[in-house]
Amino acid sequence: MTRSVFAHVDGVLHAERVSAVSLAERFGTPLYVYSRAALTAAWQAYAGACAGRRASVHVAVKANSNLAVLNVFARMNAGFDIVSGGELARVLAAGGKAENTVFSGIGKSAAEMRDALVAGVKCFNVESIPELDRLNEVAGAIGKRAPVSLRVNPDVDAKTHPYISTGLKSNKFGVAFDDARATYRAAAAMPHLEVVGIDCHIGSQITEVSPYLDAVDRLLELVEQIEADGVKIRHIDVGGGLGITYDDETPPEIDVFVRTVLDRIDARGHGHRDVYFEPGRSLVGNAGILLTRVEFLKPGIEKNFLIVDAAMNDLARPAMYNAYHSIEPVVARSAPKQVYDVVGPVCESGDWLGRERELAAEPGDLLAIRSAGAYGFVMSSNYNTRPRAAEVMVDGDTVHLIRAREEVTQLFAGESRLPD
Ligand SMILES: *Cc1c(COP(=O)(O)O)cnc(C)c1O
Protein backbone atom coordinates (compact mmCIF):
# COMPACT_ATOMS: atom_id res chain seq x y z
CA MET A 1 0.00 0.00 0.00
CA THR A 2 2.53 2.58 1.18
CA ARG A 3 4.99 1.29 -1.43
CA SER A 4 3.04 2.94 -4.23
CA VAL A 5 4.21 6.42 -3.22
CA PHE A 6 7.56 5.38 -4.71
CA ALA A 7 6.64 4.52 -8.29
CA HIS A 8 8.05 4.94 -11.79
CA VAL A 9 6.55 7.77 -13.80
CA ASP A 10 7.69 7.93 -17.45
CA GLY A 11 10.53 5.54 -16.62
CA VAL A 12 11.85 7.54 -13.64
CA LEU A 13 11.32 6.60 -9.99
CA HIS A 14 9.43 9.28 -8.10
CA ALA A 15 8.81 9.93 -4.42
CA GLU A 16 5.24 11.21 -4.49
CA ARG A 17 5.48 13.86 -7.25
CA VAL A 18 9.25 14.45 -7.08
CA SER A 19 11.74 12.68 -9.33
CA ALA A 20 14.44 10.73 -7.52
CA VAL A 21 16.94 11.97 -10.13
CA SER A 22 16.28 15.57 -9.12
CA LEU A 23 16.56 14.66 -5.42
CA ALA A 24 19.96 13.03 -5.96
CA GLU A 25 21.19 15.99 -8.00
CA ARG A 26 20.05 18.50 -5.44
CA PHE A 27 21.03 16.74 -2.21
CA GLY A 28 23.68 14.23 -3.29
CA THR A 29 23.90 10.54 -2.44
CA PRO A 30 23.61 8.43 -0.36
CA LEU A 31 20.27 10.05 0.48
CA TYR A 32 17.38 8.89 2.65
CA VAL A 33 14.04 9.93 1.17
CA TYR A 34 10.79 9.71 3.16
CA SER A 35 7.23 10.25 2.00
CA ARG A 36 4.91 12.20 4.25
CA ALA A 37 1.90 10.65 2.51
CA ALA A 38 3.16 7.15 3.30
CA LEU A 39 3.79 8.02 6.96
CA THR A 40 0.33 9.54 7.20
CA ALA A 41 -1.37 6.59 5.50
CA ALA A 42 0.27 4.08 7.84
CA TRP A 43 -0.65 6.14 10.89
CA GLN A 44 -4.23 6.49 9.72
CA ALA A 45 -4.49 2.73 9.23
CA TYR A 46 -3.64 2.27 12.92
CA ALA A 47 -5.67 5.22 14.17
CA GLY A 48 -8.68 4.32 12.02
CA ALA A 49 -8.76 0.76 13.33
CA CYS A 50 -8.53 2.08 16.91
CA ALA A 51 -11.28 4.68 16.46
CA GLY A 52 -14.17 4.18 18.82
CA ARG A 53 -12.21 1.64 20.88
CA ARG A 54 -10.23 2.15 24.07
CA ALA A 55 -6.98 1.85 22.14
CA SER A 56 -4.01 4.09 21.52
CA VAL A 57 -0.93 3.94 19.37
CA HIS A 58 2.60 4.79 20.51
CA VAL A 59 5.12 5.25 17.73
CA ALA A 60 8.32 3.30 18.47
CA VAL A 61 10.84 6.11 18.15
CA LYS A 62 13.84 3.84 17.67
CA ALA A 63 12.67 2.76 14.19
CA ASN A 64 13.09 6.30 12.84
CA SER A 65 13.79 9.16 15.18
CA ASN A 66 14.24 12.08 12.78
CA LEU A 67 12.49 15.12 14.26
CA ALA A 68 10.46 15.74 11.10
CA VAL A 69 9.23 12.14 11.03
CA LEU A 70 8.26 12.31 14.71
CA ASN A 71 6.65 15.70 14.10
CA VAL A 72 4.44 14.29 11.33
CA PHE A 73 3.12 11.79 13.88
CA ALA A 74 2.91 14.32 16.71
CA ARG A 75 0.69 16.55 14.55
CA MET A 76 -1.71 13.61 14.28
CA ASN A 77 -1.73 13.30 18.11
CA ALA A 78 0.40 10.18 18.21
CA GLY A 79 1.77 8.73 21.38
CA PHE A 80 5.39 7.57 21.47
CA ASP A 81 7.36 4.61 22.79
CA ILE A 82 10.92 5.46 23.80
CA VAL A 83 13.90 3.41 24.96
CA SER A 84 16.26 6.14 26.19
CA GLY A 85 16.47 9.62 27.65
CA GLY A 86 17.79 10.75 24.28
CA GLU A 87 14.62 9.58 22.60
CA LEU A 88 12.51 11.45 25.17
CA ALA A 89 14.41 14.63 24.27
CA ARG A 90 13.68 13.98 20.59
CA VAL A 91 9.96 13.40 21.22
CA LEU A 92 9.69 16.68 23.13
CA ALA A 93 11.73 18.57 20.50
CA ALA A 94 9.48 17.13 17.79
CA GLY A 95 6.29 18.37 19.46
CA GLY A 96 5.27 15.11 21.11
CA LYS A 97 3.91 15.01 24.65
CA ALA A 98 5.46 13.25 27.63
CA GLU A 99 2.02 12.33 28.93
CA ASN A 100 1.48 10.29 25.74
CA THR A 101 4.87 8.60 25.96
CA VAL A 102 5.71 5.19 27.36
CA PHE A 103 9.29 4.43 28.40
CA SER A 104 10.52 0.94 27.48
CA GLY A 105 13.97 -0.61 27.71
CA ILE A 106 15.86 -3.04 29.89
CA GLY A 107 18.58 -0.77 31.35
CA LYS A 108 17.21 2.65 32.25
CA SER A 109 19.66 4.75 34.25
CA ALA A 110 18.61 6.65 37.38
CA ALA A 111 19.15 9.92 35.48
CA GLU A 112 16.91 8.77 32.63
CA MET A 113 14.22 7.74 35.12
CA ARG A 114 14.40 11.09 36.91
CA ASP A 115 14.16 13.12 33.69
CA ALA A 116 11.22 11.03 32.47
CA LEU A 117 9.41 11.40 35.83
CA VAL A 118 9.94 15.15 35.84
CA ALA A 119 8.70 15.36 32.23
CA GLY A 120 5.67 13.30 33.27
CA VAL A 121 5.75 10.23 31.03
CA LYS A 122 2.60 8.11 30.88
CA CYS A 123 4.17 4.81 31.94
CA PHE A 124 7.45 3.06 32.64
CA ASN A 125 7.59 -0.39 31.07
CA VAL A 126 9.75 -2.18 33.63
CA GLU A 127 11.58 -5.45 33.05
CA SER A 128 13.02 -6.61 36.40
CA ILE A 129 12.85 -6.29 40.20
CA PRO A 130 16.13 -4.34 40.43
CA GLU A 131 14.66 -1.89 37.94
CA LEU A 132 11.50 -1.58 40.07
CA ASP A 133 13.70 -0.90 43.11
CA ARG A 134 15.64 1.78 41.30
CA LEU A 135 12.51 3.47 39.94
CA ASN A 136 10.87 3.40 43.38
CA GLU A 137 13.94 5.04 44.89
CA VAL A 138 14.25 7.71 42.20
CA ALA A 139 10.53 8.53 42.39
CA GLY A 140 10.66 8.73 46.20
CA ALA A 141 13.64 11.09 46.08
CA ILE A 142 11.70 13.63 44.02
CA GLY A 143 8.37 13.07 45.73
CA LYS A 144 6.55 11.42 42.83
CA ARG A 145 4.77 8.16 42.14
CA ALA A 146 5.93 6.43 38.98
CA PRO A 147 3.28 4.77 36.78
CA VAL A 148 4.51 1.26 35.94
CA SER A 149 3.71 -1.66 33.73
CA LEU A 150 5.71 -4.88 33.74
CA ARG A 151 7.00 -6.22 30.48
CA VAL A 152 6.11 -9.86 30.68
CA ASN A 153 7.75 -12.44 28.52
CA PRO A 154 4.82 -14.54 27.31
CA ASP A 155 7.14 -17.24 25.93
CA VAL A 156 5.54 -17.40 22.50
CA ASP A 157 7.34 -18.00 19.22
CA ALA A 158 7.00 -14.95 16.99
CA LYS A 159 8.37 -16.98 14.07
CA THR A 160 10.81 -14.31 13.02
CA HIS A 161 14.60 -13.89 12.78
CA PRO A 162 16.31 -14.96 16.06
CA TYR A 163 18.00 -11.54 16.40
CA ILE A 164 14.63 -9.80 16.40
CA SER A 165 12.59 -12.35 18.34
CA THR A 166 12.15 -11.15 21.90
CA GLY A 167 9.32 -13.13 23.45
CA LEU A 168 11.00 -16.49 24.05
CA LYS A 169 12.25 -17.72 27.44
CA SER A 170 15.83 -17.74 26.17
CA ASN A 171 15.64 -14.01 25.57
CA LYS A 172 17.07 -11.18 27.70
CA PHE A 173 13.82 -9.21 27.61
CA GLY A 174 10.93 -9.08 30.04
CA VAL A 175 9.93 -10.69 33.33
CA ALA A 176 9.58 -14.46 32.99
CA PHE A 177 5.94 -15.47 32.76
CA ASP A 178 6.14 -17.68 35.83
CA ASP A 179 7.63 -14.85 37.92
CA ALA A 180 5.22 -12.17 36.77
CA ARG A 181 2.54 -12.58 39.43
CA ALA A 182 5.04 -12.31 42.29
CA THR A 183 6.78 -9.40 40.60
CA TYR A 184 3.46 -7.55 40.41
CA ARG A 185 2.92 -8.12 44.12
CA ALA A 186 6.39 -6.70 44.77
CA ALA A 187 5.69 -3.66 42.57
CA ALA A 188 2.34 -3.01 44.26
CA ALA A 189 4.06 -2.99 47.64
CA MET A 190 6.54 -0.27 46.67
CA PRO A 191 5.34 3.09 48.00
CA HIS A 192 6.50 5.28 45.11
CA LEU A 193 5.17 3.12 42.29
CA GLU A 194 1.67 2.88 40.90
CA VAL A 195 0.89 -0.24 38.87
CA VAL A 196 -1.13 0.79 35.82
CA GLY A 197 -0.68 -1.89 33.18
CA ILE A 198 0.97 -4.90 31.65
CA ASP A 199 3.01 -5.06 28.46
CA CYS A 200 4.86 -7.37 26.13
CA HIS A 201 6.80 -7.07 22.90
CA ILE A 202 7.35 -10.42 21.26
CA GLY A 203 9.62 -9.51 18.37
CA SER A 204 9.86 -7.65 15.12
CA GLN A 205 8.99 -8.22 11.45
CA ILE A 206 6.20 -10.59 12.53
CA THR A 207 4.11 -11.56 9.52
CA GLU A 208 1.27 -13.45 11.20
CA VAL A 209 -1.38 -12.47 13.74
CA SER A 210 -1.38 -15.77 15.60
CA PRO A 211 1.67 -15.08 17.83
CA TYR A 212 -0.03 -11.88 19.01
CA LEU A 213 -3.20 -13.76 19.86
CA ASP A 214 -1.15 -16.32 21.79
CA ALA A 215 0.59 -13.48 23.65
CA VAL A 216 -2.72 -11.72 24.39
CA ASP A 217 -4.19 -14.94 25.78
CA ARG A 218 -1.18 -15.43 28.05
CA LEU A 219 -1.29 -11.81 29.23
CA LEU A 220 -5.01 -11.93 29.99
CA GLU A 221 -4.54 -15.10 31.99
CA LEU A 222 -2.01 -13.21 34.09
CA VAL A 223 -4.18 -10.10 34.38
CA GLU A 224 -6.89 -12.19 36.00
CA GLN A 225 -4.41 -13.62 38.52
CA ILE A 226 -2.87 -10.25 39.27
CA GLU A 227 -6.26 -8.66 39.86
CA ALA A 228 -7.21 -11.60 42.09
CA ASP A 229 -4.21 -10.48 44.17
CA GLY A 230 -5.80 -7.03 44.47
CA VAL A 231 -3.61 -5.20 41.97
CA LYS A 232 -5.53 -3.24 39.34
CA ILE A 233 -4.46 -3.40 35.67
CA ARG A 234 -5.82 -0.55 33.56
CA HIS A 235 -4.08 -1.11 30.26
CA ILE A 236 -2.73 -3.92 28.15
CA ASP A 237 0.18 -3.01 25.89
CA VAL A 238 0.71 -5.56 23.12
CA GLY A 239 3.96 -3.97 21.93
CA GLY A 240 5.04 -3.55 18.33
CA GLY A 241 6.58 -5.86 15.80
CA LEU A 242 4.14 -6.04 12.91
CA GLY A 243 6.09 -6.89 9.75
CA ILE A 244 6.19 -5.25 6.33
CA THR A 245 6.75 -6.43 2.78
CA TYR A 246 10.45 -6.25 1.90
CA ASP A 247 10.31 -8.98 -0.73
CA ASP A 248 7.46 -11.46 -0.88
CA GLU A 249 6.28 -11.43 2.75
CA THR A 250 2.54 -11.09 3.22
CA PRO A 251 1.95 -9.59 6.67
CA PRO A 252 -1.62 -8.80 7.68
CA GLU A 253 -2.84 -5.33 6.78
CA ILE A 254 -2.47 -2.91 9.70
CA ASP A 255 -6.21 -2.42 10.22
CA VAL A 256 -6.91 -6.15 10.11
CA PHE A 257 -4.12 -6.78 12.61
CA VAL A 258 -5.38 -4.12 15.04
CA ARG A 259 -9.00 -5.25 14.85
CA THR A 260 -8.10 -8.91 15.25
CA VAL A 261 -6.15 -8.15 18.43
CA LEU A 262 -8.84 -5.85 19.85
CA ASP A 263 -11.58 -8.35 19.02
CA ARG A 264 -9.69 -11.08 20.87
CA ILE A 265 -9.39 -8.89 23.96
CA ASP A 266 -13.12 -8.07 23.76
CA ALA A 267 -14.04 -11.71 23.23
CA ARG A 268 -12.09 -12.68 26.33
CA GLY A 269 -14.14 -10.18 28.35
CA HIS A 270 -11.45 -7.52 28.73
CA GLY A 271 -12.90 -4.91 26.36
CA HIS A 272 -13.16 -2.37 29.19
CA ARG A 273 -9.38 -2.02 29.40
CA ASP A 274 -7.21 0.37 27.42
CA VAL A 275 -5.10 -1.32 24.77
CA TYR A 276 -1.77 0.12 23.59
CA PHE A 277 0.13 -0.64 20.40
CA GLU A 278 3.81 0.26 19.88
CA PRO A 279 4.46 -0.01 16.14
CA GLY A 280 7.73 1.08 14.58
CA ARG A 281 8.63 -0.69 11.35
CA SER A 282 5.05 -0.95 10.07
CA LEU A 283 4.64 2.85 10.33
CA VAL A 284 7.89 3.95 8.73
CA GLY A 285 9.56 1.03 6.92
CA ASN A 286 7.98 1.38 3.51
CA ALA A 287 7.75 5.16 3.83
CA GLY A 288 11.46 5.51 3.05
CA ILE A 289 14.05 4.62 0.42
CA LEU A 290 17.80 5.05 0.27
CA LEU A 291 19.18 6.51 -2.98
CA THR A 292 22.71 5.53 -3.95
CA ARG A 293 24.89 6.04 -7.01
CA VAL A 294 26.92 3.37 -8.77
CA GLU A 295 30.66 4.04 -8.50
CA PHE A 296 32.16 1.08 -10.35
CA LEU A 297 31.29 -2.23 -11.93
CA LYS A 298 33.74 -4.91 -10.91
CA PRO A 299 33.31 -8.09 -12.92
CA GLY A 300 34.82 -11.19 -11.33
CA ILE A 301 35.25 -14.88 -11.98
CA GLU A 302 32.78 -16.08 -9.39
CA LYS A 303 30.82 -12.90 -8.77
CA ASN A 304 30.20 -9.54 -10.32
CA PHE A 305 30.23 -6.62 -7.95
CA LEU A 306 28.37 -3.40 -8.27
CA ILE A 307 30.11 -0.90 -6.03
CA VAL A 308 27.84 1.91 -4.86
CA ASP A 309 28.34 4.98 -2.67
CA ALA A 310 26.11 3.73 0.16
CA ALA A 311 27.52 1.17 2.57
CA MET A 312 26.87 -0.84 5.72
CA ASN A 313 27.47 2.29 7.77
CA ASP A 314 24.47 3.88 6.01
CA LEU A 315 22.19 0.82 6.04
CA ALA A 316 23.30 -1.85 8.49
CA ARG A 317 20.40 -4.29 8.17
CA PRO A 318 21.83 -6.50 5.42
CA ALA A 319 25.19 -6.89 7.21
CA MET A 320 23.59 -7.19 10.64
CA TYR A 321 20.54 -9.38 10.04
CA ASN A 322 21.15 -10.76 6.56
CA ALA A 323 18.13 -8.65 5.69
CA TYR A 324 16.72 -8.35 2.18
CA HIS A 325 16.03 -4.95 0.64
CA SER A 326 14.71 -4.65 -2.89
CA ILE A 327 17.12 -2.68 -5.10
CA GLU A 328 16.04 -1.14 -8.36
CA PRO A 329 17.36 1.35 -10.92
CA VAL A 330 15.95 4.85 -10.62
CA VAL A 331 15.92 5.13 -14.42
CA ALA A 332 15.15 1.85 -16.12
CA ARG A 333 17.78 0.73 -18.67
CA SER A 334 17.03 -1.54 -21.56
CA ALA A 335 20.56 -3.02 -21.54
CA PRO A 336 20.91 -6.73 -20.70
CA LYS A 337 20.88 -7.53 -16.99
CA GLN A 338 23.67 -9.19 -15.05
CA VAL A 339 23.77 -10.75 -11.63
CA TYR A 340 25.60 -8.56 -9.12
CA ASP A 341 26.37 -8.34 -5.44
CA VAL A 342 25.63 -4.73 -4.56
CA VAL A 343 28.36 -3.62 -2.14
CA GLY A 344 29.63 -0.43 -0.51
CA PRO A 345 33.10 1.10 -0.13
CA VAL A 346 33.60 0.08 3.52
CA CYS A 347 36.57 -2.19 4.23
CA GLU A 348 34.62 -5.22 5.42
CA SER A 349 33.48 -8.27 3.47
CA GLY A 350 30.20 -7.92 5.36
CA ASP A 351 29.63 -4.60 3.64
CA TRP A 352 26.91 -5.59 1.23
CA LEU A 353 23.44 -4.21 0.53
CA GLY A 354 22.06 -6.89 -1.78
CA ARG A 355 23.29 -10.24 -3.04
CA GLU A 356 22.76 -11.85 -6.41
CA ARG A 357 20.57 -9.14 -7.84
CA GLU A 358 19.71 -9.01 -11.52
CA LEU A 359 20.39 -5.46 -12.61
CA ALA A 360 21.38 -3.46 -15.66
CA ALA A 361 23.54 -0.59 -14.47
CA GLU A 362 26.45 1.62 -15.46
CA PRO A 363 28.73 3.80 -13.33
CA GLY A 364 26.90 6.99 -12.41
CA ASP A 365 23.48 5.33 -12.42
CA LEU A 366 21.19 5.82 -9.45
CA LEU A 367 19.72 2.91 -7.53
CA ALA A 368 16.90 2.94 -5.00
CA ILE A 369 17.09 0.65 -1.98
CA ARG A 370 13.53 0.15 -0.86
CA SER A 371 11.92 -0.29 2.56
CA ALA A 372 14.68 1.74 4.20
CA GLY A 373 12.50 3.93 6.42
CA ALA A 374 12.79 1.73 9.52
CA TYR A 375 16.07 0.86 11.25
CA GLY A 376 17.90 2.59 8.39
CA PHE A 377 19.33 5.99 9.20
CA VAL A 378 18.93 5.41 12.95
CA MET A 379 21.40 2.52 12.85
CA SER A 380 23.88 4.33 10.64
CA SER A 381 27.38 5.05 11.90
CA ASN A 382 30.52 6.90 10.97
CA TYR A 383 32.57 3.75 10.45
CA ASN A 384 35.45 4.42 8.06
CA THR A 385 34.95 8.13 8.89
CA ARG A 386 32.05 8.30 6.50
CA PRO A 387 29.72 11.24 7.11
CA ARG A 388 26.15 10.09 7.64
CA ALA A 389 23.73 10.58 4.77
CA ALA A 390 21.33 13.48 4.37
CA GLU A 391 17.60 12.88 4.92
CA VAL A 392 14.77 14.56 3.03
CA MET A 393 11.00 14.40 3.29
CA VAL A 394 8.82 14.70 0.23
CA ASP A 395 5.31 16.08 0.65
CA GLY A 396 3.46 16.14 -2.68
CA ASP A 397 5.70 18.20 -4.94
CA THR A 398 7.55 19.85 -2.04
CA VAL A 399 10.86 18.63 -0.60
CA HIS A 400 12.20 19.41 2.87
CA LEU A 401 15.79 18.78 3.90
CA ILE A 402 15.25 17.26 7.35
CA ARG A 403 18.85 16.39 8.17
CA ALA A 404 21.87 17.91 6.52
CA ARG A 405 24.60 15.62 5.28
CA GLU A 406 27.40 15.47 7.85
CA GLU A 407 30.73 17.15 7.16
CA VAL A 408 33.95 15.24 7.80
CA THR A 409 35.20 17.90 10.23
CA GLN A 410 32.08 17.41 12.37
CA LEU A 411 33.04 13.78 12.80
CA PHE A 412 36.15 14.52 14.82
CA ALA A 413 35.13 17.88 16.28
CA GLY A 414 34.97 16.39 19.80
CA GLU A 415 38.37 14.72 19.55
CA SER A 416 41.74 16.26 20.35
CA ARG A 417 45.40 15.54 19.87
CA LEU A 418 47.60 14.96 22.91
CA PRO A 419 49.24 18.14 24.26
CA ASP A 420 52.64 18.99 22.65
C1 LIG B 1 11.53 -2.02 18.97
C2 LIG B 1 10.34 -1.98 19.83
C3 LIG B 1 9.09 -1.69 19.29
C4 LIG B 1 8.87 -1.48 17.81
O1 LIG B 1 9.11 -2.66 17.07
P1 LIG B 1 8.77 -2.73 15.51
O2 LIG B 1 9.18 -4.09 15.13
O3 LIG B 1 9.60 -1.69 14.84
O4 LIG B 1 7.31 -2.47 15.36
C5 LIG B 1 8.02 -1.60 20.14
N1 LIG B 1 8.15 -1.81 21.48
C6 LIG B 1 9.34 -2.09 22.04
C7 LIG B 1 9.44 -2.30 23.49
C8 LIG B 1 10.48 -2.19 21.24
O5 LIG B 1 11.65 -2.49 21.80
The ligand as a MOL file (V3000), in Angstrom:
LIG
                    3D

  0  0  0     0  0            999 V3000
M  V30 BEGIN CTAB
M  V30 COUNTS 15 15 0 0 0
M  V30 BEGIN ATOM
M  V30 1 C 11.5320 -2.0180 18.9730 0
M  V30 2 C 10.3410 -1.9750 19.8330 0
M  V30 3 C 9.0880 -1.6920 19.2860 0
M  V30 4 C 8.8720 -1.4830 17.8090 0
M  V30 5 O 9.1140 -2.6610 17.0740 0
M  V30 6 P 8.7660 -2.7310 15.5130 0
M  V30 7 O 9.1760 -4.0920 15.1310 0
M  V30 8 O 9.5960 -1.6920 14.8370 0
M  V30 9 O 7.3140 -2.4710 15.3580 0
M  V30 10 C 8.0200 -1.6040 20.1440 0
M  V30 11 N 8.1550 -1.8080 21.4780 0
M  V30 12 C 9.3420 -2.0900 22.0350 0
M  V30 13 C 9.4350 -2.3030 23.4950 0
M  V30 14 C 10.4760 -2.1900 21.2370 0
M  V30 15 O 11.6520 -2.4890 21.8010 0
M  V30 END ATOM
M  V30 BEGIN BOND
M  V30 1 1 1 2
M  V30 2 1 2 3
M  V30 3 2 2 14
M  V30 4 1 3 4
M  V30 5 2 3 10
M  V30 6 1 4 5
M  V30 7 1 5 6
M  V30 8 2 6 7
M  V30 9 1 6 8
M  V30 10 1 6 9
M  V30 11 1 10 11
M  V30 12 2 11 12
M  V30 13 1 12 13
M  V30 14 1 12 14
M  V30 15 1 14 15
M  V30 END BOND
M  V30 END CTAB
M  END
